[in-house]
Amino acid sequence: MTFPERFSEVVVDFPRKKILSDCNGTYSADEVYRTAQFVASEILNYQSYKGERICLLAPAGLAYVAGMLGGMMSGAMLVPLCVEHPTAELDYIISDCGAKIILAHPDFFHLIENSSCAKKKLTFTKPPSEPIAYNWDYPKKSANALLLYTSGTTGKPKGVVHTHASLYAQITCLIEAWAWNENDSILHFLPLHHTHGIINKLFCSLSSGAHCYMIEKFDAQTVWDKMLAHKFSVFMAVPTIYSKMILFWDSSSDDLKSKYSSACASFRLMVSGSSALPVSVFQRWEIISGQILLERYGMTETGMILSNSLLGARIPGFVGKPLPGVEVRFNIDEASTDAMAELEVRGLAIFKEYWNKQTETKKSFTTDGWFKTGDIVSIEADNYKIMGRIATDIIKSGGYKISSLEIETVLLTHKSISECCVLGIQDDVFGERVAVLVVLTSHNKLNLDELRDWAKDKLANYKLPTIFKITDSIPRNTMGKVVKSELKAIYFT
């Protein structure tokens, strides 16, 4: 089955059920499907784009959902664009994927008006009143469905090709693991050009008949207020968002704090992902909300791989076990408690290829077909912990292999540090030296000697930072991830 076919089943089962809301209104499953039909028919009447790439530039809500679903129904491979990216970044993706057409909401048409490829405005303002008379030929499972671009944390973003089969495998895996059902309701505020926002939140919600309330971007007060006004059951965010919501809660009146905390009682599941969750945030969120965050791990290329249990214990800093239908392997010496190794994965959800990058695609798989994630893991009692990326988070200093994420976890417990980033800086003697960039809490001071003295009984001597810099903020991309290569260039060259 494919995602468009699954959604058509939802329409049959729950035709009048309200499953989507945006700033303009609330829509039933039937209304969403009719709007997607309209988009698909407009594409097919304009020209056949079966198997071609169609870029989508639309805000969160009916326009985005109809554009995505309708584009897939037309037989095209969808390439979602980020509405907050500058024109230069959009041009790179449009050019790299060789898009044949761009479906764009009028509000964002100015971002692509100089693009040489064909453009079509998403002009509908409300769902069509009647179904579109068209003999829909749903794409085959093996056909290309979605082209997502990586975050570009280790270089230029690469296009990741998912077929309808791999996409549907990701959806069904999470619906089973996290018990999605038609009674669920989720508030959606994440970017819509990455796996987290598209598949984990939107597609799982639509495929299970749940209600997805979409707002165009995250704002802490707006999210807290929506939680007061509506009863949601599922919440998914990146660690930075949880941190911002905690800061807003802290700045609120006692009456609002009580109301905000009470609103969290309606949730059955709160999930954190896309980057490492500091233990301090995990613990503070539990105090504020009464909710124990479920941490999980995945990639653009694989969908979700590991997850803490929906019903079992959740240990801060650990991302659980393999999800249904996912196989993992690693070469860790079980006799060593500090051992780390690269995680490899295979299963139906794995991507097909990097777009127009055959050499990189081949290098990313082992000879026997396992995808090499590039992430280093450790394991304790069958529970996995992500130690970082081989290229950016593993520091090789004086013969030791050091996880920068491990050091960051410890440093974030210091009362004077609100944010930090640990980097490996090239050194002629040690290979790399441990450097730390920190954001201090209000009215606090800290220097390298004080930090090393504080950390010496918490970290091995070779893990202690030898380079220390203070900044007002640490830049992050739209998914809350730190691009360490950029930080090195900005702060340590």
C-alpha positions in Angstrom: 0.0 0.0 0.0 1.0 3.7 -0.4 0.3 6.7 1.7 -2.3 8.1 -0.7 -4.1 4.8 -0.8 -4.0 4.6 3.0 -5.5 8.1 3.3 -8.3 7.2 0.9 -9.2 4.4 3.3 -9.3 6.9 6.2 -11.7 8.9 4.1 -14.0 5.9 3.7 -13.8 5.1 7.4 -14.1 8.7 8.7 -15.4 10.9 5.9 -16.9 13.6 8.1 -14.4 13.5 10.9 -12.4 16.7 11.4 -8.8 15.7 10.9 -7.0 18.9 9.9 -7.0 22.5 11.2 -5.0 25.6 10.2 -5.3 29.3 10.6 -8.2 29.4 8.1 -10.4 26.7 9.4 -11.0 23.0 10.2 -11.5 20.3 7.6 -12.9 16.8 7.4 -11.1 13.9 5.9 -13.4 14.1 2.8 -12.6 17.8 2.4 -8.9 17.2 2.6 -9.1 14.4 0.0 -11.2 16.5 -2.4 -8.7 19.3 -2.2 -5.8 16.9 -2.9 -7.8 15.6 -5.8 -8.1 19.1 -7.1 -4.4 19.7 -6.9 -3.6 16.3 -8.6 -6.1 17.0 -11.4 -4.6 20.5 -11.9 -1.1 18.9 -12.2 -2.3 16.2 -14.6 -4.3 18.6 -16.7 -1.3 20.9 -17.0 1.1 18.2 -18.0 2.0 14.6 -17.0 4.7 14.7 -14.4 4.6 11.0 -13.5 8.0 10.1 -12.1 9.2 13.7 -12.2 10.1 16.0 -9.3 7.7 18.5 -8.1 8.8 21.1 -5.4 6.2 22.2 -2.8 6.5 25.6 -1.2 3.5 26.1 1.1 2.6 27.1 4.7 1.5 24.6 7.3 -2.2 23.7 6.7 -4.5 22.6 3.9 -2.4 24.0 1.1 0.6 22.0 2.2 -1.3 18.8 2.8 -3.2 19.0 -0.4 -0.1 19.9 -2.3 1.8 16.9 -0.8 -1.0 14.4 -1.1 -2.2 15.6 -4.5 1.3 15.7 -5.9 1.8 12.1 -4.9 -1.5 11.1 -6.4 -0.4 12.6 -9.7 2.5 10.1 -9.8 5.3 12.7 -9.1 8.0 12.6 -6.5 7.5 15.5 -4.0 10.3 17.8 -2.9 9.2 19.9 0.1 10.9 23.3 0.4 11.4 25.2 3.6 9.4 28.5 3.6 12.0 30.1 5.9 15.0 29.4 3.7 16.6 32.2 1.7 16.2 32.2 -2.1 19.8 30.9 -2.5 19.1 27.8 -0.5 15.8 27.2 -2.3 17.6 27.6 -5.7 20.2 25.0 -4.7 17.5 22.4 -4.0 15.4 23.3 -7.0 18.5 23.0 -9.3 19.9 19.9 -7.6 16.7 17.9 -7.9 16.0 19.1 -11.4 12.4 20.0 -10.5 10.0 20.2 -13.4 7.4 22.3 -11.6 7.0 24.2 -8.3 3.7 24.2 -6.5 3.8 27.5 -4.5 1.4 29.3 -2.2 0.9 32.9 -3.4 2.5 34.2 -0.1 5.8 32.6 -1.1 5.8 33.0 -4.8 8.3 35.9 -4.6 10.9 33.4 -3.3 10.9 31.5 -6.5 9.7 34.0 -9.1 13.1 34.0 -10.8 13.4 30.3 -11.0 13.7 28.9 -14.5 11.5 25.9 -14.0 7.7 25.9 -14.4 5.6 27.4 -11.5 2.0 26.9 -10.5 0.2 28.7 -7.7 -1.8 26.8 -5.1 -4.8 29.1 -5.5 -7.7 27.4 -3.8 -9.0 29.1 -0.7 -11.3 26.3 0.5 -12.0 22.7 -0.3 -14.0 21.9 -3.5 -17.6 21.2 -2.8 -17.7 18.1 -5.0 -15.1 15.3 -5.7 -13.0 15.6 -8.9 -14.2 13.2 -11.6 -10.9 11.4 -12.4 -9.8 7.8 -12.6 -7.0 7.8 -10.1 -4.2 5.5 -10.8 -2.2 5.3 -7.6 1.6 5.0 -7.9 3.2 1.7 -7.5 5.0 0.9 -4.2 8.3 0.9 -5.9 7.9 4.3 -7.4 9.7 7.3 -6.0 7.5 9.3 -3.5 9.5 11.8 -1.5 12.9 13.6 -2.0 14.0 15.0 1.4 17.2 17.0 1.8 19.5 16.3 4.7 20.2 19.0 7.3 23.6 19.7 5.8 25.4 19.3 9.2 28.5 17.8 7.5 28.4 19.4 4.1 26.0 20.5 1.3 22.5 19.0 1.8 22.0 15.7 -0.1 18.7 14.6 -1.6 17.4 11.4 0.0 15.0 9.4 -2.2 12.2 7.4 -0.5 9.9 5.2 -2.4 6.2 4.8 -1.6 7.1 1.5 0.1 9.8 2.9 2.3 7.6 5.8 3.2 4.7 3.6 4.2 7.0 1.3 6.2 8.0 4.3 8.3 4.4 5.3 8.9 3.1 1.9 9.9 6.1 1.3 12.1 5.4 4.4 14.2 1.6 3.9 14.3 2.3 0.5 15.8 5.0 1.5 18.2 3.3 4.7 19.5 -0.3 3.4 19.2 -1.6 6.2 17.0 -5.4 6.0 16.6 -8.3 8.0 15.3 -8.9 9.5 18.8 -5.5 11.2 18.9 -4.9 14.9 18.3 -1.6 16.6 17.8 -0.4 20.2 17.6 2.0 20.6 14.6 4.5 23.5 14.5 7.7 21.8 13.2 9.3 22.5 9.8 7.7 20.7 6.9 10.8 19.8 4.9 12.2 17.1 7.3 11.2 13.6 8.5 10.2 14.7 12.0 7.5 17.2 10.8 6.4 15.3 7.7 6.3 11.7 8.6 6.3 11.4 12.4 3.7 14.1 13.0 1.7 14.8 9.8 1.6 11.5 7.9 1.2 9.3 11.0 -1.7 11.5 12.1 -3.4 11.5 8.7 -2.9 7.8 8.2 -4.5 7.0 11.5 -7.5 9.3 11.2 -6.3 11.5 14.0 -6.7 15.3 14.2 -3.7 17.5 13.2 -3.8 21.1 14.3 -1.2 23.0 12.2 0.3 26.4 13.0 2.9 28.0 10.8 5.8 28.2 13.2 6.7 27.6 16.8 6.2 30.3 19.4 6.3 29.3 23.1 3.3 31.4 24.2 1.2 30.3 21.2 1.9 26.6 21.9 1.1 26.9 25.6 -2.1 28.9 24.8 -3.2 26.3 22.2 -2.6 23.6 24.8 -5.0 25.5 27.2 -7.6 25.9 24.5 -7.6 22.4 23.1 -7.1 18.9 24.4 -4.2 17.3 22.6 -3.1 13.8 23.2 0.3 13.6 21.4 3.2 16.2 21.4 6.4 16.0 19.4 9.2 18.5 19.5 13.0 19.0 19.3 15.0 19.6 22.5 15.3 23.4 21.8 11.5 23.7 21.8 11.2 22.0 25.2 13.9 24.4 26.5 12.0 27.4 25.2 8.7 26.2 26.6 10.4 25.8 30.0 11.8 29.3 29.9 8.4 30.7 29.0 6.8 28.7 31.9 9.4 30.0 34.3 8.6 33.6 33.3 4.8 33.2 33.7 2.6 34.1 36.6 1.9 31.4 39.2 -1.7 31.2 38.0 -0.6 30.6 34.4 2.1 28.1 35.5 -0.6 26.1 37.2 -2.9 26.2 34.1 -0.1 25.3 31.7 1.0 22.4 33.8 -2.6 21.1 34.2 -3.0 21.3 30.4 -0.2 18.7 30.0 -2.4 16.1 31.8 -4.4 15.5 28.6 -1.4 14.1 26.8 -0.8 10.4 26.5 2.6 10.8 24.8 5.3 13.4 24.5 8.3 12.7 22.3 11.7 14.4 21.8 14.0 13.9 18.9 16.1 15.2 16.0 19.0 16.1 18.4 20.3 15.0 21.8 18.0 15.9 24.8 19.9 17.3 27.8 19.2 15.3 30.9 18.4 18.6 32.7 15.6 19.4 30.2 14.2 15.8 30.5 14.1 16.2 34.3 12.8 19.8 34.3 10.0 19.0 31.8 8.8 16.1 34.0 8.6 18.4 37.0 6.6 21.0 35.0 4.3 18.7 33.0 4.2 15.4 34.8 5.2 13.9 31.5 8.2 11.6 31.0 9.6 12.4 27.5 10.0 9.5 25.1 13.3 9.8 23.3 13.8 8.2 19.9 16.4 8.2 17.2 16.2 8.3 13.4 17.6 9.8 10.2 16.3 11.2 7.0 17.7 8.1 5.2 16.1 5.6 7.5 13.1 7.1 9.3 13.0 6.2 12.9 15.3 3.4 14.1 15.3 3.3 17.9 12.7 4.3 20.4 12.0 4.1 24.1 9.0 2.0 25.0 5.5 3.6 24.9 4.6 1.8 28.1 8.0 0.9 29.7 10.6 2.8 31.6 12.4 5.7 29.9 16.0 6.5 31.0 17.3 10.0 30.2 20.0 10.1 27.6 19.0 6.7 26.1 16.9 6.2 22.9 15.6 2.7 23.5 15.5 -0.3 21.3 14.9 -1.1 17.6 11.4 -0.2 16.3 9.2 -2.8 14.6 10.6 -4.0 11.3 14.0 -2.4 11.9 17.2 -4.5 12.2 20.4 -3.0 13.7 23.9 -4.2 14.2 27.2 -2.9 15.6 30.6 -4.2 16.5 31.0 -3.4 20.2 33.2 -5.4 22.4 30.7 -6.5 25.1 33.5 -6.8 27.6 34.2 -3.1 27.5 31.8 -0.7 29.3 33.1 2.3 27.4 33.0 0.6 24.0 31.5 2.6 21.1 30.8 1.6 17.5 29.0 2.7 14.4 25.3 1.7 14.1 24.2 -0.1 11.0 20.6 -0.6 10.0 18.4 -2.3 7.4 14.7 -2.8 6.8 11.9 -1.8 4.5 12.0 1.9 5.6 15.5 2.5 4.3 15.9 5.0 1.5 16.6 4.1 -2.1 19.5 6.4 -2.9 21.1 9.8 -2.7 19.7 11.8 -5.6 22.3 11.8 -8.5 25.0 10.6 -6.1 25.7 7.0 -7.0 29.2 7.0 -5.5 28.0 8.3 -2.1 25.1 6.0 -2.2 27.4 3.0 -2.6 29.7 4.1 0.1 26.9 4.5 2.6 26.0 0.8 2.4 28.1 -2.3 3.4 28.7 -5.0 0.8 26.0 -7.1 2.4 23.4 -4.3 2.3 23.4 -2.6 5.7 23.2 1.2 5.8 26.0 2.8 7.7 24.4 5.6 9.8 27.6 7.4 10.6 26.4 7.6 14.2 28.4 6.0 17.1 26.4 4.2 19.7 26.9 2.5 23.1 24.6 0.0 24.7 23.6 -0.8 28.3 21.1 -3.4 29.2 19.8 -3.5 25.6 19.2 0.2 25.7 21.0 2.3 23.1 22.7 5.7 23.6 23.8 7.9 20.7 27.4 9.1 21.3 27.5 11.3 18.2 28.4 11.5 14.5 31.7 10.0 13.4 32.5 13.1 11.4 31.5 15.8 13.9 30.8 14.5 17.4 33.7 12.0 17.9 36.9 13.7 18.9 40.2 11.7 18.5 42.6 13.2 21.0 45.9 11.6 22.2 44.8 8.2 21.0 41.4 8.4 22.8 38.0 8.3 21.1 35.8 10.9 22.9 32.1 11.6 22.5 31.4 15.3 22.5 27.8 14.6 23.4 28.9 12.9 26.6 30.9 15.9 27.6 28.1 18.3 26.8 25.7 16.2 28.9 28.0 16.7 31.9 28.8 20.4 31.3 25.1 21.2 31.1 24.7 20.3 34.7 26.9 23.2 35.7 24.8 26.0 37.3 26.4 28.7 35.2 25.9 27.0 31.8 22.6 27.2 29.9 23.9 25.9 26.5 27.2 24.4 25.3 28.8 22.8 22.3 31.9 20.7 22.4 34.1 20.5 19.3 37.3 18.8 18.3 39.9 21.4 17.1 42.8 20.2 15.1 46.1 20.0 17.0 49.6 19.0 15.8 50.4 17.2 19.1 47.1 15.5 20.2 45.4 15.2 16.8 42.5 17.1 18.2 41.9 19.2 21.3 38.6 19.3 23.2 37.1 22.8 22.9 33.8 24.1 24.4 31.6 27.0 23.4 29.2 28.0 26.2 26.3 30.3 26.8 26.2 31.4 30.4 23.1 31.8 32.6 22.2 35.3 33.7 24.7 37.2 35.7 27.2 34.3 35.9 30.9 34.2 35.2 33.1 31.2 34.3 36.6 30.6 33.0 38.4 27.5 31.7 40.3 26.8 35.0 37.1 26.9 37.0 35.3 24.7 34.6 38.1 22.1 34.5 38.3 22.1 38.3 34.6 21.6 38.6 34.5 18.8 36.0 37.6 16.8 37.0 35.7 14.4 39.2 33.0 14.0 36.6 35.0 13.4 33.5 38.3 11.6 32.7 41.2 14.0 32.4 41.6 13.4 28.7 37.9 14.5 28.2 38.3 17.9 30.0 38.2 20.9 27.7 41.4 22.7 27.0 39.9 25.5 24.9 37.0 27.6 26.2 35.0 30.4 24.6 31.8 32.2 25.7 29.1 33.4 23.3 25.6 35.0 23.6 23.9 32.2 21.7 24.7 29.1 19.7 23.4 29.2 16.1 21.1 26.3 15.1 19.3 25.2 12.0 15.6 25.0 11.6 15.5 21.6 13.3 17.4 22.8 16.3 20.6 21.1 15.2 24.0 22.7 15.7 26.2 22.7 12.5 29.5 22.1 14.2 31.6 22.7 11.1 30.2 26.2 10.9 30.9 26.9 14.6 34.5 25.8 14.1 34.9 28.3 11.3 33.2 31.1 13.2 34.7 30.7 16.7 37.9 28.6 16.4 39.9 29.8 13.3 
